[in-house]
């Protein structure tokens, strides 16, 4: 299993203001589902920040997202380690397979992989 990208998630009620602020640093909106918006560097698209009003399906908002190439292997490793899974592994309607796990500092990590396009 390898990591594809790591994205900081910022919970916010000021979505437009956040987009404008991070635009000043050169990050451009690359995805917006209304409740979550991702901003990325045009020169390095893996340099990203996501701004989240509230997660659309999960009961809490993650602090960090880690995209991996094999989310099922990551889930198996976390489960076997005894880590606290706070949102079960599932396919989401917007094209990702994910789960949330709590790290040793109490932070919630969204571990995800993109589903194949149909």
Buried (B, 14 or more C-beta within 10 A) or exposed (E): EEEEBEBEBBBBEEBEEBBEBBEEEEBEEEEEEEBBBBBBBEEEEEBBBBBBBEBEEBEBBBBBBBBBEEBEEBBEBBEEEEBEBBBEBEEBEEEBBBBBBBEEEEEBBBBBBBBEEE
